[in-house]
Amino acid sequence: MAIVAAAERPAVASRLAAALRDAAGTALLALGLAVPILALRIDVNINNQPILRPRWDYVAIAVGLAFAARLAHLLVRPTLTARTARPQPAAPTAVRARLGQALSLVGIALLILYPLIVLELVGQAGAVKWIDNFGVQILIYVMLGWGLNIVVGLAGLLDLGYAAFYAVGAYSTALLSENLGFGFWLCLPLAGIFAALWGIMLGFPVLRLRGDYLAIVTLAFGEIIRLVLINWVPVTNGYAGISGIPRPSFFGLPFNASDEGFAAFFGFEFSPLHRTIFLFYVILALALLTNWVTLRLRRLPIGRAWEALREDEVACRSLGINTTSTKLTAFAIGAGFGGFAGSFFAARQGFISPESFTFMESAVVVAIVVLGGMGSQLGVAVAAVAMIGGTELLRELDWLKDVFGPDFDPTQYRMLLFGLAMVLVMLWKPRGLIGTRSPSIHLRERRAVKAGLVKEGHG
């Protein structure tokens, strides 16, 4: 044993030296990236003149974190890989299915009880923030992620202009309510239909495009819609936006303090929290509807056609599948769900402008789908909670001002943190947080497909 230990020492020392060199290179790279981003900040003095304020302590912290993270990754990963390489007994398929169903029911129950739990924990004063900024906002992006997952995850069509359909739904609701006096519940289905029609209009010109070319065209489509909203001032009011959009009502009962309002009808004391809770349940119902429709479609022939198109378009055609209708249905259904989310967004805010539908919105939704695992409904939901909820949590980190100074604003670094998180996830889980899914169709028993047999790399 002593001889074996003595023989292993040079190998351990060599591995440690290689890890230190690699970590030092990572630190140098982090230094090169941190200097132009963090080293200097432009402020304005009393005389309204720009001044440069050095922040080399931020650079030192970023370089130190990069060095430590890379060194830990190189030293810990071989140990974890050796442990996970051992064969693990697989749980029976029936047990896994029952466990998944039980967890789904528990999750839905917790979502339904979420407003009540928040009220019990923080009271009415702090409940608005946790129900609206966290609950409603996250569910909007969950719904957008599930809608885009049809196009990107199931059909394999990269769409970088998904915010355009989000905008179509929002502006359809705003214009219909302003010009025709329609209420939210009538505008909601119409917004989804209009967005689906725009999805078909986008799908026709790009039927022969895939990959990078399709991404560029969809990106241009999103920018065209945004520019139209800015410049078509007589209709969209340009940068000024549209205000006064009617809020949703509860079977005709408005959420106000009048005698005909929701609180007076049920004998409650009026509180603005009633509308927030109602909006939470509306977007929860819309998101669950999106998930249910997607799961049902995936088991139908159209869903199998989407997955066949994603894996190999040539083989899909050879099987007699009409790729034209397959692509158009994917674009239309995905865009329709984006239109529903946009309609809800307009009614929730009461005001919309083109600044709410920039390319950054599309990028965030695509990042949610990719990080969660393309084609995975649960993965998309987890990624939406992490990304959107993480942004809101940054606003609560006021204690960091005691460490970095009173002028430090954590929200300014949210995209930097998102980029770092995406890099780490792609290194740790290249297929996304949840990269495996049960097969759409099976014979006698569901079995995971080998990674080498499918384009996605998982079943």
N, C-alpha and C positions, 0 to 999 in steps of 0.2 A: 504493500500500500504506500509505503514511503517513497518507493521508486516511482510509482505512478504519479504521486503528488508532485515529486520533483520534476517529472517530465512535463506535467501540465503547467508548471509555473511559467516557463518561457512563452507558451502559447497564450496564457492569460495576459502576460505583460505585453506581448505583441499586439493582442487585440485591444488592450487599453490604450497603447500608443497610437494605433490606427484610429481608434475612436476619438482620441484627443485631437489628432490632426484634422479629422473630418469635422469635428465640432468647431475647431478654430477657423476652418474655411467657411463654415456656416456663419460664424460670428463676423468674419470680414464681409461676407455678403450682406448680412444684416446691417453692418456699419455703413456700407455704401447706399443701402436703401433708406436708412434712418436719417442720415445727414441732411438730404434735401427735404425730408418730410418733417422731421422733429427738431432739428438743430436750431433753427431760427424761426421766430414768429414776428410778424409785422403788427405793431400796435400803433395807436395814435395818441400823441401827447396832448397836453392842455391846449397847445396852440394849433391843434388839428394837423400836425405834421407827422408823417410816418416815421417810426423808429423801429430798429431791429432789436429784438430781445433774445439773447442766446439761451438755449435750453439743452445744454450738453448733458445734464443729469438724465433727461429723458432718453437721449441716445445711449448713455451707459446702461440704463435699465433695459432697453430693448436689446442691446448686444448681449448683455448678461443672460437675459431670458432665452435668447436664441441659442447661445452656447450651451446652457444647462439643458434645454429641451432636446437639442440634438444629441448631446452626450447621453442623456437618460434613454433616449430612443435607441441608440446603438448598443447600449449595455443591457437594457432590459428586454428588448425585443427577442434576441436569441433564446433567452430563458423561457419567455412566454410561448414562443413558437415550438420549443421542445416539449412544453407541457401540453399544448393543444394538439400536437401531432399524435399523441397517444389515442388509440381508438376508444371512442366513447359509446356506450350502449345506447342505441336509438330508442326513443320512446315509441310505443305503438301508435299507429296512425290515428286510430279511433280516440285514444287518450289525448293526443295533441289537438284533434279537432274539437273535442269537448272542452278542453282547457281554453282554446281560443274563443269558443262561443261564450264560455263563462266570463272570460276577461272582457269581451266585447259588451256583454250585458252590464257588467259592473261599471265599465267606462261610461256607457250611455246613462246609467243611473246617476253617476257622479256629475255628469254634465247637466242633467236635468235639475239636480239639487244644488248646483254650483252657486246660483244667486242667493239661495237660502243659507248656504254655508258661509258665504262671504258676509252676509248681513249679521250672522251670529258671531263671527270672529271680529269684524272691524266696525260694526254698527253702520247706521245710515250715512254718517259723515264721510267715511272712507270707502263706502261700497261703490259709489259711482265710478271711481277710478278703476277699481279692480274688475267691475262688471263690464264697463265700457272700453277702457283702454286695453285691458287684457282679454276679457272674454269675447266681446263683440269684434274687436279688431283682429284677434287671432283667428276667429271663425271665418271672417271674410277671406283671409288669405288661405285658410284651409280649403274653402270652397273654390277659390281661384286655382289653387294647386291641383285639386281633384279634376277641375275642368281641363286644365292644361295637360294633366296626366293622360287624358284620353288621346290627345294629339301626339305628345312626345313619348310617353311611356308605353302606350299600347300600340299606336300606329307607327311610331318611330319617325315622325315628321317634326323636325326641329323648328319651333315657332318662337321667334324673338320679338314679335309684335303683339303679344297677347293683350297688352294694355289697351290696344285699339278697340277690342270687343268690350272690354270693361268700360271704356269711354262711350261707346255706342249705347250700351245699356243705360248708363247714367244720363246722357244727354237726351235719349229717347224719353225717359221718365220726366226729365225737367221740361222738355218742350211740350210733351203731351199734356202735362198738368198745367202748364202756363197758358197754352193756346186753346186747348180744348176742355180744360177743367176736369180731366180724368183724375181719379184717386189712385193711391199707391197700388191697391190690389188689382186694378184694371191695367195699370201701367206695367206691372211686373211681368205678366206673360207676354205682353206686346214687346217689351224691351228684349226679352229672350228671343222672340221670333225675329226681330230686326237684327240682332247680333248674329243669329244663325244665318240669315240671308247674307250679311256681310262676310261671314265665314265661307259661304259658298262662292261669293264673288272673289274672295282671295284664293280659294282653292282652284278655280278654273285656270288662271294664268300660270299656276305653278305645278300643274299635273306632272310634268316631266322633270321636275327639279327634285333633288335630294341633297342631303348633307349641307355643306357650306353654302351652296348656291341658294338653297331653300331658306337658310337662316338669313342670308343677306336680303332676299326679297321680302320676307316677313318683317325684318327690321325696318326696311324702307316703308312698308305698308303702315306700320305703327307710327312712323314719323309723319307720313302723309296725313293720316287722320288727325294727328295733333296739330299740324300746321293748318289744316282746314278749320279746325275748331278755333284757332287763333285768328285767322284772317277772314272768316265768314262772319263778320261782325253783325250784320243785320239779323242773323238767325241765332248765333251762339253768343253774341255780346262780347266776343274776343276775350282778352285777358281779364276783363271785369267779371266774367262768369255769369251764372244765373243763380239768383237767390229766391227765397220765398217758396221753395219746393215743399208741397204738403207732406206732413209727417204721417206715417201709418196710423190708422185708428183701429180700435178693438170693436169690430162689428158695428162701425159707425160712431162709436163713442170716442171723442177726442180726449187726449191726455192733457187736460187743462183744469183750471180751478172753477170753471163755470158750473151752473146747475145741471147742464146736459153732459158733463164730462164723465170720465171713467170713475173717478173717485166718488163723485156725488151719487152716481147710479148705484154703486155697490156699498155706499155708506162708509167709505174710507176717508181718512184725512188726506187732503191733497199733498202729493210729494212728487217732485220731478223724477224721483227714482222709479216710479211706475213705468214711465215710458222707456227708461233704460232697460229694465228687466224684460219688458215686452219685446223690445228690439233684440235682446239676447235670444229669446226663445224663437223669434222669427228667423234669425240667421242660423240658429241651430237646426231648425226644421229644414231650411233650404240646404244646409250642408249635408244633413243626413239623407235628404232626398237625392242630392247629387251622388253621394256614395252608393246608395241603393240602386239607382239607375245604372251607374257604372258597373257595379258587380253583376247586375242582371244582363247588361249588354255584353259583358265579357264572356258569359256562358252561351250566348246566342251565336248563330253563324256569323253575324257581322263582327262580333268581338274576336272570333277565331280568325276571321279575314284580316282584321287589324294586326293581330300578332303575326300572321303569316307575312303580311306586307312588311312589318318591321324586320323580320328575320331575313327575307330574301324576296325582292320584288319580282325577279325573273322567275323564280320557282313559283311564286304566287300566281303569276300569269299562266304558267304552264299547267297549273291545277284548274284553270278555267275561271278564276276569280276576277271579277271586273274591278281592276285597280282604280278606275276613274270614280266609280260610285263609292268605293271603299275610302278613298282619300277625302272625297267631298263630305261623306257622312261624319268622318272624324273631325274635320274642320268645323262642320256645322254644329255638331253636338257640343264639342268643346267650346266653341264661340257662344253658343246659347247659354251655357252655364256661366260664362264670363259676363254675359249680358244681364243675367239674373243678379249676380253679385254687384254689378254696376248700378242696377236699379235700386237695390237695397242701400248701397253707399250714398246715392243721391238723396234718398228719403231720410236716411239717418242724419246726414250732414245738414240738409236744408239749403246747401249752397255747393256748387261745383264750378270749377274753372279748369282750363287746359293744363295747369301746373300739377294737377292731381293724376295725370295720365302720361307721364314722361317715360322714357326708355328705362329709367331706374325701376319703375314698377314692374315692367316685363322682366327685367333682369332678376329682381327679387323672386318673382314667381318661378322662373326657370331654375334659379338656385334652389328653391324649396323642393322642386320635383327631382332635381339631380341629386341633391344631398340626401333626400329621403329614400331614394331608390326608385328608378324609373319603372313604373308599372305597379308600385306598391302603394296601396291606399293608406295603410298604417304608417309607412315611412314618410309619406307626404305630410300627414298630420303631425307627426313628431317633429319633422323639420320646420314646419310652420310655427309650432309652439316654441321651438328653440330660437328661431331667427326673429320672429316678431315679438315674442315675449322677452327675448334677450334685449331688444332695443328699448322696450319699456322699462326693464329692470335697470338699465344704465341710468335712467333718470332718477332712480332711487339711491344711487351710490354717492350721496353727498359727503360721506365720510372720507372719500378720496381727496376732497379739497383740503382736508387737514394734512394730508401727506404731500400733495403736489402743489398746494397753494390755492388761494381763494379764486383765482381766475381759471382753474382747471374745470373743463366741461367734459365729462365722460362720453356724452352723446356725439361729440365731434369725431370720435375714434371708432364709431360703430362699424363703418364700412371696412376700416382696417382690421378690426376684430373679426368681421365676417369673412374677409379674405383669408386671414390666418386660419379660421375654423375650416374653411373649404379646403385649404391645402392639407391640414391635418386629417380631415375626413377622407380625402382622396388617397392619402398615404395609408391610412389605417383601414378604411373600407372603400376600396375603389368602386364598388357597385352601389354605394350609398349605405345609409344607416341600416336599412332593411333590404338587402339585395336578393332575397329569395322569396318566391311566391309558389303557391300550390298550382299545379297545372290546370288549365281550363277544362280539359277533357282527359279521361283516364279509363283504363280497362282493368276492372276488378280492384285495383289498388293505386292510390296516388303515390308516385315516386318522383323525386327530384331529378331533373334532367342534368346530365353531366355538363360541366362548363365548356368543354371542348366541342360540344355538339350544337350549341346555339350561339348566335351572334352576341347576345347580351352577356353571356358568360355565366348564366345561372338559369335554373328552371323556374 
